[in-house]
Amino acid sequence: MSEHEHMDAAPHESEDHGSGGMVFLFFLIGLAASLIVGWVIFPKLLYSQKNQPIDFNHVLHNGLVSDGCASCHFFREDGTFSGSPTLAQCIDCHSDVQGESEEEKRFVEEYVKKGIEVPWLIYARQPNCVFFSHAAHVKIAKMECVTCHGEMGETEHLRPYEYNRITGYSRDIWGHNIAGIKHHTWDRMKMDDCSECHQQKKDMLGSVQTQKEGCFVCHK
Amino acid sequence: MKIDRRCFLSLAVGAGAGIALSPLPWKLTDDVSIWSQNWPWTPVPKRGEAKTVHSICTLCPGGCGISVRKIDDRAVKIEGMKTHPVNQGGICALGLSGLQLLYGPTRVKGPLKRVGDRGKGQWMPISWDQAIREVTEKLAAIRKAGRPQSVAWISGASSNTLNLLLDRFSQAYGTPNGMRLPTLEDAYALTVSLMNGGKARIGFDFEHAGYVLSLGAGLLDGWGSPVRMFKANAHWKAAGVKLVQVEPRLSRTAAKADTWISVNPGTEAALALGMAHVILTESLYKADFVDSYTEGLMEGFRNIVLADFSPEAVAKVTGVDAATITMLAREFAKAKRPIAVCGRGQGTLPGSLDLFIATHALNALVGNLNQPGGVWMVREEIPSWPDVQPDSVAKAGLGYPRLDGGRTPAGISLPNRFIQAVASGKDYPVEALLVVESNPLYTLNDTALVRQAFSKIPFIVSFSSFMDDTAAWSDLILPNPIYLERADDVVGVSGYPYPTIALSQPVVKPQCNTRPVGDVLLQIGKGLGDSVATALAWKDFNACLESSLGERFKSLKKAVVWVDKGYQPAAWDEVFATERFSFIPKGIAADAVLKPVGVPGDAGSFPLTLMAYDTMRLSNGYIGNPPFLTKILEDTVLKQTDGLVEINPKTAKSLGFDEGDRAQIETPKGKALVKVHLDDGIMPGVVAMPRGLGHEAYDAYLAGKGINVNNLIASVNDPVSGFEAAWGIRAKLSKA
């Protein structure tokens, strides 16, 4: 029976011409909805955010120190990079409350007095499988901090730390533009961004990363 | 206009196109790939500042220097200290695994008090104040009752100052029963005092020796200072120095030796005396030394050797043919700078005196004492503290004989005899026992007897850092920080010919709520008052260290070790002029001192002989085997939880066993279920099991794996020295 009906249906097809518009409309609805999902809802779902434990004012501190970024984000004697400062450095000035700021007061009471390290959330932290040497880039290639980290030193407040719910890593690695479009060198920090610079300068740098056996220089 | 199936298909197509035109699939692919390369459970090293702290490893008497790499406050790697004269950058597998002891789950986290029956594992955490108060009150009550002699301690501590402090505590409190667990070093020290006269540590100038004869010493199985011995062996191989290993089993040392002489178990001393026979009859001995600086050769030693130890007679006893014995003797006597050395396996138990006397006599015959490339008497600066002024209670207590039958003040301890005395209950009882850096319920032979003795002691305090077999059987645990968290001094390195003083120092902050035994002892002393408080008046253990190391304390904090590389042992004229070297110890009958120690058990019902052996891959003392070491154990030693017993294929065949068969091994002391491993490297009629397995306490990584061979071996007292002298026991294997 059903086979018959099916066969019978074919000659009637011409009568359904009018539904072509409907089909197109549905196509558009599907297209539009998924574009909205993909471009708008998905990024919102993919990322979550946390506030930094203390709101730090880079501008204020930059004005007080003599050596710019390196005053707190320094290279250790053995050449390794210290990253974000530990309590040991903060205590040099903040063994007691210095100014009027509520945040500083909270910092001194909750961390300095109790001897607890501040669990800073690192915007620029690469996944653990990535090897990166600050010394090679800053000391040897003389790159500026701003090239990769942006105008961090000119922020008065720390923006919320956004992180990927799947990987757990900072949004800054992929960049804030979900399409991966960037306007500045510091907008994203994926492998393509590393290789862009390494490709450009490979002759100058003798960069091993761009050679055939270069994978394991960075991928550990 | 009708909504039909095509509309929905179209919707799906549109959605698909939209998704493809959005970043969603590409971003998700990227994220999933990152996620899958960084599993959250994969351990990732912490970031932080890298530092290196130098210290001394005290896990064995090897005295190696270690360089511990730290990231911030966490120790992440232990390496050998490059500038340390003993290990020169090398490190053994146990030393490497030290971090598993530091961060492992077996640590006792804080003071514990037993609440259930002994050994049931029911504990209540208590405060340090309460812990110290309970011990102090107990000791004060015993002392007040006039029975200070009934308090005893057992210490396996490597810290010189801690042992001095324990001795001092005994003197002031009034007990003669302080037991330091003796090792081959004590057996050698006794041999030196009996034959050379005077008090000295023995050192072997292996690096300059021309020939090495090892009578059962596991030179490459953890004897003396293991890393130093590995380096010495590398040097022997490069320089063509011959190493002869005499032992019934193909140990690692035997396998790496130039010649392996497989003797019947327990007959190494006979072989040495057979060699002495050849050396004497063929006049191969060094006449200028023997004639002018020794005595007793012609009177006693020679007569016995000539009468009872002809190569033919020795061949019958040892199973080594007479020609080989003669050849060995000639080779040894004619070699440049030959050294004979003994101390079975790692020498963690002292062993029978006859072997030490026979071995040392060989060195004297060839005149290689206090010579370059020879056997040295190393006299060390041992710090001395002002004498203790015991009060009347202490004097009365000290007037009692030691339970181990040894002489006071303690030169030598005989824990084997102490245990026998306590178990039999014949003398006076022990009312309290303090256990320091040792695990006697596991490491002493005949553990059932040790348990029986312990069950008669109403109050046992363990200072162990780990929940080891003895700690699990105690009443109170006052955990000591482990070697990476505390300061200790180590005087001398086992077998090393130069005087050394080293400072083991904290590498990291204590990880648990622990206090150093020294500090606790001082606090108990204060609490006890009287002459104890006066004798133990230091502020803390660091002050003790400072008072025994003096000026050196500060410099050692930086340098870690002081070594007198220019040390020269005293010349013959100096040392043997007034008191000659004595082939037969004075006051002891020559035939008694050279009489071999027999093997317990009846050969009729127990046709085999069981020997315990030592390996670098098993820590067999106070320190339990860390997981890294257990992981590198061969599956012919431990298979899952089954311990294997080594047996010659011929013996196995005659008993009907095949590789891997289950068996029951039985000795007069007990029985255990094992598996059988066939090995041509062990002589027929002998079976062997390693020391270091079969713990009942500790954690899942160690407990219940294999068999503790000490459960099966009887304790045998040396008839002259009283030292633990068992080298094996009769056994039988049956199908299980």
HADDOCK unambig.tbl for C-alpha pairs under 7 A between the chains (distance, minus, plus):
assign (segid A and resid 18 and name CA) (segid B and resid 1 and name CA) 5.69 0.50 0.50
assign (segid A and resid 19 and name CA) (segid B and resid 1 and name CA) 4.98 0.50 0.50
assign (segid A and resid 19 and name CA) (segid B and resid 2 and name CA) 5.92 0.50 0.50
assign (segid A and resid 22 and name CA) (segid B and resid 1 and name CA) 6.91 0.50 0.50
assign (segid A and resid 22 and name CA) (segid B and resid 7 and name CA) 6.53 0.50 0.50
assign (segid A and resid 23 and name CA) (segid B and resid 6 and name CA) 6.45 0.50 0.50
assign (segid A and resid 23 and name CA) (segid B and resid 7 and name CA) 4.48 0.50 0.50
assign (segid A and resid 23 and name CA) (segid B and resid 10 and name CA) 5.83 0.50 0.50
assign (segid A and resid 26 and name CA) (segid B and resid 7 and name CA) 5.72 0.50 0.50
assign (segid A and resid 26 and name CA) (segid B and resid 8 and name CA) 6.96 0.50 0.50
assign (segid A and resid 26 and name CA) (segid B and resid 10 and name CA) 5.90 0.50 0.50
assign (segid A and resid 26 and name CA) (segid B and resid 11 and name CA) 4.73 0.50 0.50
assign (segid A and resid 27 and name CA) (segid B and resid 10 and name CA) 4.82 0.50 0.50
assign (segid A and resid 27 and name CA) (segid B and resid 11 and name CA) 4.50 0.50 0.50
assign (segid A and resid 27 and name CA) (segid B and resid 13 and name CA) 6.55 0.50 0.50
assign (segid A and resid 27 and name CA) (segid B and resid 14 and name CA) 4.34 0.50 0.50
assign (segid A and resid 28 and name CA) (segid B and resid 14 and name CA) 6.11 0.50 0.50
assign (segid A and resid 29 and name CA) (segid B and resid 11 and name CA) 6.60 0.50 0.50
assign (segid A and resid 30 and name CA) (segid B and resid 11 and name CA) 4.56 0.50 0.50
assign (segid A and resid 30 and name CA) (segid B and resid 12 and name CA) 6.25 0.50 0.50
assign (segid A and resid 30 and name CA) (segid B and resid 14 and name CA) 4.44 0.50 0.50
assign (segid A and resid 30 and name CA) (segid B and resid 15 and name CA) 4.14 0.50 0.50
assign (segid A and resid 31 and name CA) (segid B and resid 14 and name CA) 4.18 0.50 0.50
assign (segid A and resid 31 and name CA) (segid B and resid 15 and name CA) 4.61 0.50 0.50
assign (segid A and resid 31 and name CA) (segid B and resid 17 and name CA) 6.24 0.50 0.50
assign (segid A and resid 31 and name CA) (segid B and resid 18 and name CA) 4.45 0.50 0.50
assign (segid A and resid 32 and name CA) (segid B and resid 18 and name CA) 6.68 0.50 0.50
assign (segid A and resid 33 and name CA) (segid B and resid 15 and name CA) 6.89 0.50 0.50
assign (segid A and resid 34 and name CA) (segid B and resid 15 and name CA) 5.08 0.50 0.50
assign (segid A and resid 34 and name CA) (segid B and resid 18 and name CA) 4.96 0.50 0.50
assign (segid A and resid 34 and name CA) (segid B and resid 19 and name CA) 5.36 0.50 0.50
assign (segid A and resid 35 and name CA) (segid B and resid 18 and name CA) 4.83 0.50 0.50
assign (segid A and resid 35 and name CA) (segid B and resid 19 and name CA) 6.03 0.50 0.50
assign (segid A and resid 35 and name CA) (segid B and resid 22 and name CA) 5.88 0.50 0.50
assign (segid A and resid 38 and name CA) (segid B and resid 19 and name CA) 5.93 0.50 0.50
assign (segid A and resid 38 and name CA) (segid B and resid 22 and name CA) 4.95 0.50 0.50
assign (segid A and resid 38 and name CA) (segid B and resid 23 and name CA) 6.23 0.50 0.50
assign (segid A and resid 38 and name CA) (segid B and resid 24 and name CA) 5.14 0.50 0.50
assign (segid A and resid 39 and name CA) (segid B and resid 22 and name CA) 5.80 0.50 0.50
assign (segid A and resid 39 and name CA) (segid B and resid 23 and name CA) 6.71 0.50 0.50
assign (segid A and resid 42 and name CA) (segid B and resid 24 and name CA) 6.83 0.50 0.50
assign (segid A and resid 128 and name CA) (segid B and resid 38 and name CA) 6.82 0.50 0.50
assign (segid A and resid 129 and name CA) (segid B and resid 38 and name CA) 6.94 0.50 0.50
assign (segid A and resid 166 and name CA) (segid B and resid 31 and name CA) 6.49 0.50 0.50
assign (segid A and resid 166 and name CA) (segid B and resid 35 and name CA) 6.54 0.50 0.50
assign (segid A and resid 167 and name CA) (segid B and resid 31 and name CA) 6.03 0.50 0.50
assign (segid A and resid 167 and name CA) (segid B and resid 34 and name CA) 6.32 0.50 0.50
assign (segid A and resid 167 and name CA) (segid B and resid 35 and name CA) 4.67 0.50 0.50
assign (segid A and resid 178 and name CA) (segid B and resid 23 and name CA) 6.73 0.50 0.50
assign (segid A and resid 179 and name CA) (segid B and resid 23 and name CA) 5.89 0.50 0.50
